[in-house]
Amino acid sequence: QVQLAESGGGSVQAGGSLRLSCVVSGYTASWNCAVWFRQAPGKEREGVAVIDRDGITGTADSVKGRFTISQDNAKNTLYLQMNSLKPEDTAMYYCAKRRVYCSGVLPRYYGMDEWGKGTLVTISS
């Protein structure tokens, strides 16, 4: 079993930056695709960035050019660098993993195997 723990959320002004981290523990060899999702109040959980174990990445159009996903396999940690933040980026952010490769395509939230509990990001105008 894999456990995920996010950190790095907070409150910043529009235009600012945050870096989210997701530490993976447990049977870390069991996943091949990792995704950062977010969910704003009253909205469906949406994927914003994806990375496969072999490094193939993808990002949602809404964050392209502003968010970057990366991983440090030695530290079993997934990152989401978020720049030029906007009020509409305000949401709970979750990391999630699954055994099936994603090949750079953002999966739907119900296609993931393991989830963290989330970290809150609030962007003020």
N, CA, C and O of each residue as an XYZ file, in Angstrom:
500
protein
N       0.845     -1.191      0.000
C       0.000      0.000      0.000
C       0.881      1.242      0.000
O       1.961      1.256      0.590
N       0.401      2.282     -0.671
C       1.138      3.529     -0.793
C       0.416      4.610      0.000
O      -0.806      4.737     -0.080
N       1.179      5.392      0.767
C       0.620      6.533      1.476
C       1.180      7.810      0.882
O       2.364      7.887      0.554
N       0.319      8.816      0.744
C       0.696     10.091      0.153
C       0.404     11.210      1.138
O      -0.646     11.220      1.781
N       1.334     12.157      1.258
C       1.153     13.275      2.179
C       1.579     14.563      1.505
O       2.756     14.759      1.204
N       0.598     15.456      1.264
C       0.878     16.726      0.609
C       1.255     17.797      1.637
O       0.870     17.731      2.804
N       2.011     18.772      1.169
C       2.346     19.938      1.979
C       2.673     21.087      1.041
O       2.815     20.893     -0.166
N       2.793     22.283      1.600
C       3.206     23.430      0.813
C       2.102     24.399      0.459
O       2.366     25.456     -0.114
N       0.873     24.059      0.789
C      -0.216     24.989      0.503
C      -0.144     26.223      1.390
O       0.626     26.269      2.349
N      -0.953     27.217      1.061
C      -0.970     28.441      1.852
C      -1.757     29.521      1.143
O      -2.452     29.269      0.159
N      -1.635     30.724      1.663
C      -2.333     31.877      1.101
C      -1.323     32.852      0.532
O      -0.419     33.301      1.238
N      -1.472     33.182     -0.744
C      -0.592     34.152     -1.396
C      -1.432     35.078     -2.259
O      -2.587     34.791     -2.571
N      -0.825     36.191     -2.634
C      -1.513     37.123     -3.516
C      -1.359     36.685     -4.968
O      -0.440     35.945     -5.316
N      -2.257     37.147     -5.787
C      -2.196     36.866     -7.217
C      -0.841     37.294     -7.770
O      -0.304     38.346     -7.423
N      -0.313     36.447     -8.636
C       1.007     36.692     -9.194
C       2.126     35.999     -8.442
O       3.254     35.921     -8.929
N       1.820     35.501     -7.268
C       2.814     34.835     -6.453
C       3.044     33.389     -6.857
O       2.485     32.902     -7.840
N       3.881     32.712     -6.073
C       4.254     31.329     -6.366
C       4.147     30.469     -5.112
O       4.272     30.954     -3.988
N       3.916     29.197     -5.336
C       3.946     28.189     -4.290
C       4.526     26.914     -4.876
O       4.403     26.660     -6.074
N       5.159     26.113     -4.026
C       5.581     24.786     -4.454
C       4.963     23.763     -3.517
O       5.207     23.771     -2.310
N       4.171     22.896     -4.090
C       3.558     21.812     -3.339
C       4.452     20.588     -3.402
O       5.116     20.332     -4.407
N       4.456     19.837     -2.309
C       5.202     18.577     -2.248
C       4.261     17.453     -1.863
O       3.268     17.664     -1.166
N       4.581     16.275     -2.322
C       3.820     15.071     -1.976
C       4.821     13.965     -1.697
O       5.477     13.465     -2.611
N       4.936     13.584     -0.430
C       5.859     12.527     -0.047
C       5.140     11.187     -0.109
O       4.045     11.023      0.429
N       5.774     10.243     -0.773
C       5.200      8.912     -0.949
C       5.908      7.926     -0.039
O       7.138      7.866     -0.022
N       5.152      7.163      0.709
C       5.737      6.133      1.560
C       4.997      4.817      1.330
O       3.968      4.775      0.656
N       5.535      3.758      1.897
C       4.933      2.452      1.695
C       5.554      1.751      0.506
O       6.752      1.893      0.257
N       4.766      1.008     -0.220
C       5.259      0.231     -1.357
C       5.394      1.152     -2.564
O       4.529      1.176     -3.440
N       6.483      1.906     -2.601
C       6.636      2.967     -3.591
C       6.856      2.444     -5.000
O       6.747      3.206     -5.960
N       7.162      1.168     -5.145
C       7.394      0.631     -6.485
C       6.105      0.294     -7.195
O       6.139     -0.170     -8.335
N       4.964      0.512     -6.556
C       3.709      0.040     -7.117
C       3.031      1.049     -8.033
O       1.994      0.736     -8.618
N       3.582      2.244     -8.175
C       2.894      3.232     -8.998
C       3.689      3.552    -10.243
O       4.914      3.432    -10.239
N       3.019      3.958    -11.310
C       3.667      4.358    -12.551
C       3.179      5.699    -13.076
O       3.755      6.243    -14.018
N       2.119      6.238    -12.474
C       1.582      7.532    -12.893
C       1.187      8.313    -11.645
O       0.538      7.776    -10.749
N       1.580      9.576    -11.592
C       1.219     10.456    -10.479
C       0.569     11.717    -11.029
O       0.977     12.245    -12.063
N      -0.439     12.185    -10.327
C      -1.222     13.333    -10.801
C      -1.476     14.303     -9.662
O      -1.744     13.891     -8.533
N      -1.391     15.589     -9.960
C      -1.896     16.609     -9.056
C      -3.309     16.975     -9.524
O      -3.527     17.346    -10.678
N      -4.248     16.859     -8.601
C      -5.617     17.275     -8.842
C      -5.923     18.494     -7.971
O      -5.203     18.792     -7.018
N      -6.994     19.182     -8.315
C      -7.490     20.235     -7.445
C      -9.015     20.237     -7.478
O      -9.651     19.810     -8.442
N      -9.564     20.735     -6.382
C     -11.012     20.822     -6.296
C     -11.406     22.109     -5.578
O     -11.081     22.322     -4.410
N     -12.108     22.949     -6.309
C     -12.637     24.183     -5.744
C     -14.046     23.903     -5.225
O     -14.692     22.960     -5.681
N     -14.528     24.707     -4.282
C     -15.876     24.494     -3.736
C     -16.926     24.474     -4.836
O     -16.977     25.371     -5.676
N     -17.760     23.445     -4.823
C     -18.832     23.331     -5.786
C     -18.422     22.851     -7.158
O     -19.252     22.788     -8.065
N     -17.156     22.511     -7.326
C     -16.676     22.060     -8.630
C     -16.151     20.639     -8.551
O     -15.826     20.134     -7.476
N     -16.078     20.010     -9.704
C     -15.555     18.648     -9.779
C     -14.031     18.665     -9.625
O     -13.364     19.628    -10.003
N     -13.508     17.596     -9.070
C     -12.052     17.465     -8.946
C     -11.456     17.335    -10.346
O     -11.898     16.506    -11.140
N     -10.464     18.149    -10.637
C      -9.861     18.155    -11.963
C      -8.358     17.925    -11.872
O      -7.707     18.371    -10.927
N      -7.824     17.236    -12.850
C      -6.388     17.035    -12.920
C      -5.712     18.264    -13.492
O      -6.204     18.857    -14.452
N      -4.580     18.653    -12.906
C      -3.851     19.812    -13.419
C      -2.496     19.435    -14.001
O      -2.017     20.107    -14.914
N      -1.870     18.385    -13.500
C      -0.567     17.988    -14.028
C      -0.330     16.513    -13.753
O      -0.740     15.985    -12.719
N       0.339     15.854    -14.694
C       0.577     14.411    -14.603
C       2.020     14.117    -14.955
O       2.628     14.797    -15.781
N       2.562     13.081    -14.308
C       3.911     12.619    -14.628
C       3.963     11.109    -14.468
O       3.443     10.558    -13.497
N       4.589     10.452    -15.419
C       4.813      9.019    -15.316
C       6.155      8.741    -14.654
O       7.008      9.624    -14.557
N       6.332      7.511    -14.203
C       7.594      7.134    -13.559
C       8.772      7.380    -14.493
O       9.876      7.681    -14.040
N       8.531      7.251    -15.818
C       9.632      7.447    -16.767
C       9.807      8.911    -17.160
O      10.627      9.228    -18.022
N       9.025      9.823    -16.519
C       9.253     11.251    -16.702
C       8.361     11.953    -17.699
O       8.451     13.172    -17.843
N       7.502     11.227    -18.393
C       6.594     11.879    -19.342
C       5.567     12.704    -18.569
O       4.951     12.208    -17.626
N       5.383     13.962    -18.970
C       4.493     14.864    -18.239
C       3.394     15.421    -19.134
O       3.447     15.335    -20.361
N       2.406     15.991    -18.474
C       1.339     16.686    -19.173
C       0.705     17.672    -18.214
O       0.720     17.450    -17.003
N       0.142     18.766    -18.734
C      -0.522     19.745    -17.888
C      -1.846     20.164    -18.513
O      -2.028     20.093    -19.728
N      -2.752     20.597    -17.670
C      -4.035     21.104    -18.150
C      -3.835     22.448    -18.845
O      -2.921     23.199    -18.506
N      -4.680     22.740    -19.802
C      -4.569     24.012    -20.532
C      -4.680     25.203    -19.592
O      -4.057     26.239    -19.825
N      -5.467     25.062    -18.531
C      -5.700     26.177    -17.619
C      -4.456     26.574    -16.823
O      -4.395     27.678    -16.282
N      -3.471     25.686    -16.750
C      -2.262     25.981    -15.978
C      -1.003     25.884    -16.814
O       0.102     26.050    -16.299
N      -1.160     25.618    -18.089
C       0.008     25.437    -18.967
C       0.857     26.699    -18.982
O       0.347     27.810    -19.135
N       2.156     26.507    -18.821
C       3.075     27.639    -18.796
C       3.237     28.263    -17.419
O       4.117     29.099    -17.217
N       2.397     27.863    -16.471
C       2.471     28.412    -15.109
C       2.819     27.336    -14.073
O       3.537     27.615    -13.113
N       2.321     26.119    -14.258
C       2.551     25.022    -13.315
C       3.504     24.012    -13.933
O       3.444     23.733    -15.130
N       4.384     23.469    -13.098
C       5.324     22.453    -13.544
C       5.337     21.309    -12.545
O       5.507     21.520    -11.344
N       5.156     20.100    -13.050
C       5.209     18.909    -12.205
C       6.592     18.277    -12.332
O       7.184     18.258    -13.411
N       7.094     17.761    -11.216
C       8.391     17.086    -11.246
C       8.427     16.049    -10.134
O       7.542     16.004     -9.279
N       9.452     15.227    -10.156
C       9.587     14.187     -9.139
C      11.043     13.994     -8.782
O      11.932     14.174     -9.614
N      11.274     13.628     -7.547
C      12.601     13.252     -7.071
C      12.474     11.826     -6.571
O      12.049     11.590     -5.440
N      12.843     10.881     -7.416
C      12.643      9.473     -7.070
C      13.493      9.052     -5.871
O      13.107      8.160     -5.115
N      14.635      9.687     -5.700
C      15.492      9.348     -4.556
C      14.821      9.720     -3.237
O      15.031      9.070     -2.213
N      14.012     10.775     -3.277
C      13.314     11.232     -2.077
C      11.861     10.767     -2.042
O      11.124     11.079     -1.106
N      11.454     10.018     -3.065
C      10.057      9.579     -3.160
C       9.088     10.750     -3.013
O       8.089     10.661     -2.299
N       9.397     11.834     -3.692
C       8.613     13.053     -3.557
C       8.199     13.581     -4.918
O       8.976     13.601     -5.873
N       6.953     14.006     -4.971
C       6.371     14.626     -6.153
C       6.204     16.113     -5.849
O       5.866     16.492     -4.727
N       6.444     16.959     -6.865
C       6.338     18.400     -6.671
C       5.390     19.017     -7.682
O       5.183     18.482     -8.771
N       4.814     20.163     -7.299
C       4.069     20.992     -8.235
C       4.497     22.436     -7.998
O       4.122     23.055     -7.002
N       5.289     22.961     -8.932
C       5.689     24.363     -8.863
C       4.617     25.185     -9.528
O       4.281     24.961    -10.691
N       4.072     26.150     -8.783
C       2.971     26.960     -9.294
C       3.403     28.423     -9.304
O       3.681     29.011     -8.259
N       3.455     28.990    -10.488
C       3.851     30.395    -10.656
C       2.699     31.199    -11.240
O       1.730     30.640    -11.754
N       2.818     32.523    -11.152
C       1.802     33.429    -11.702
C       0.408     33.002    -11.264
O      -0.506     32.889    -12.079
N       0.264     32.771     -9.982
C      -1.003     32.248     -9.457
C      -2.129     33.257     -9.615
O      -1.927     34.468     -9.526
N      -3.318     32.723     -9.851
C      -4.524     33.522    -10.069
C      -5.571     33.153     -9.018
O      -5.527     32.054     -8.464
N      -6.496     34.045     -8.741
C      -7.555     33.698     -7.783
C      -8.302     32.425     -8.158
O      -8.740     31.684     -7.278
N      -8.453     32.165     -9.445
C      -9.152     30.951     -9.874
C      -8.360     29.680     -9.623
O      -8.880     28.583     -9.828
N      -7.117     29.801     -9.185
C      -6.334     28.625     -8.792
C      -6.648     28.191     -7.358
O      -6.168     27.154     -6.901
N      -7.446     28.978     -6.659
C      -7.816     28.648     -5.289
C      -8.569     27.322     -5.249
O      -9.588     27.155     -5.919
N      -8.055     26.378     -4.454
C      -8.652     25.041     -4.387
C      -7.894     24.202     -3.366
O      -6.831     24.589     -2.881
N      -8.463     23.056     -3.055
C      -7.717     22.023     -2.335
C      -6.953     21.229     -3.380
O      -7.530     20.795     -4.377
N      -5.664     21.036     -3.159
C      -4.829     20.311     -4.095
C      -4.471     18.945     -3.516
O      -4.081     18.818     -2.355
N      -4.617     17.933     -4.361
C      -4.367     16.553     -3.960
C      -3.345     15.913     -4.898
O      -3.321     16.201     -6.094
N      -2.511     15.052     -4.347
C      -1.719     14.192     -5.211
C      -2.340     12.797     -5.184
O      -2.930     12.371     -4.191
N      -2.187     12.116     -6.290
C      -2.762     10.790     -6.433
C      -1.874      9.957     -7.349
O      -1.173     10.492     -8.208
N      -1.914      8.638     -7.153
C      -1.087      7.757     -7.965
C      -1.906      6.555     -8.419
O      -2.936      6.209     -7.840
N      -1.400      5.938     -9.482
C      -2.013      4.711     -9.953
C      -0.965      3.841    -10.614
O       0.110      4.318    -10.976
N      -1.280      2.555    -10.772
C      -0.331      1.602    -11.337
C      -0.227      1.716    -12.849
O       0.837      1.452    -13.410
N      -1.286      2.097    -13.511
C      -1.298      2.170    -14.965
C      -0.638      3.473    -15.414
O      -0.903      4.535    -14.851
N       0.219      3.385    -16.426
C       0.854      4.577    -16.979
C      -0.198      5.532    -17.537
O      -1.266      5.112    -17.981
N       0.128      6.827    -17.506
C      -0.765      7.836    -18.050
C      -0.288      8.388    -19.391
O      -1.081      8.945    -20.149
N       0.990      8.237    -19.683
C       1.562      8.664    -20.972
C       1.283     10.135    -21.259
O       1.051     10.513    -22.408
N       1.304     10.974    -20.203
C       1.143     12.403    -20.394
C      -0.285     12.865    -20.514
O      -0.532     14.053    -20.721
N      -1.233     11.959    -20.390
C      -2.655     12.309    -20.491
C      -3.262     12.380    -19.098
O      -3.133     11.440    -18.314
N      -3.922     13.490    -18.788
C      -4.541     13.639    -17.483
C      -5.721     12.688    -17.334
O      -6.655     12.737    -18.135
N      -5.695     11.826    -16.327
C      -6.824     10.906    -16.124
C      -7.933     11.569    -15.303
O      -7.723     12.615    -14.689
N      -9.099     10.957    -15.303
C     -10.178     11.419    -14.432
C      -9.895     10.959    -13.014
O      -9.151     10.002    -12.796
N     -10.491     11.647    -12.055
C     -10.162     11.386    -10.662
C     -10.515      9.963    -10.244
O      -9.864      9.407     -9.360
N     -11.525      9.366    -10.858
C     -11.947      8.032    -10.442
C     -11.029      6.940    -10.984
O     -11.225      5.758    -10.701
N     -10.029      7.342    -11.762
C      -9.099      6.355    -12.291
C      -7.835      6.184    -11.472
O      -6.908      5.497    -11.900
N      -7.784      6.800    -10.298
C      -6.586      6.752     -9.469
C      -6.724      5.727     -8.356
O      -7.830      5.412     -7.916
N      -5.574      5.205     -7.901
C      -5.577      4.144     -6.889
C      -5.392      4.665     -5.469
O      -6.037      4.179     -4.540
N      -4.520      5.646     -5.297
C      -4.191      6.141     -3.955
C      -4.259      7.661     -3.947
O      -3.935      8.319     -4.936
N      -4.689      8.207     -2.806
C      -4.840      9.655     -2.668
C      -4.218     10.157     -1.375
O      -4.185      9.457     -0.363
N      -3.724     11.397     -1.438
C      -3.383     12.098     -0.213
C      -4.609     12.827      0.307
O      -5.681     12.781     -0.295
N      -4.427     13.506      1.448
C      -5.554     14.193      2.077
C      -5.710     15.633      1.606
O      -6.717     16.277      1.903
N      -4.730     16.141      0.879
C      -4.856     17.449      0.285
C      -4.179     18.555      1.062
O      -3.911     18.430      2.257
N      -3.907     19.646      0.356
C      -3.355     20.855      0.954
C      -4.058     22.041      0.306
O      -4.244     22.074     -0.911
N      -4.449     23.019      1.130
C      -5.272     24.115      0.651
C      -4.429     25.255      0.093
O      -3.465     25.702      0.715
N      -4.814     25.708     -1.085
C      -4.170     26.856     -1.731
C      -5.215     27.958     -1.900
O      -6.276     27.742     -2.486
N      -4.897     29.140     -1.377
C      -5.812     30.280     -1.469
C      -5.077     31.449     -2.091
O      -4.038     31.882     -1.594
N      -5.629     31.956     -3.187
C      -5.008     33.074     -3.900
C      -5.936     34.284     -3.806
O      -7.099     34.223     -4.203
N      -5.409     35.368     -3.283
C      -6.194     36.592     -3.146
C      -5.836     37.568     -4.252
O      -4.706     37.596     -4.740
N      -6.828     38.371     -4.640
C      -6.612     39.324     -5.734
C      -6.072     40.645     -5.209
O      -5.831     41.567     -5.988
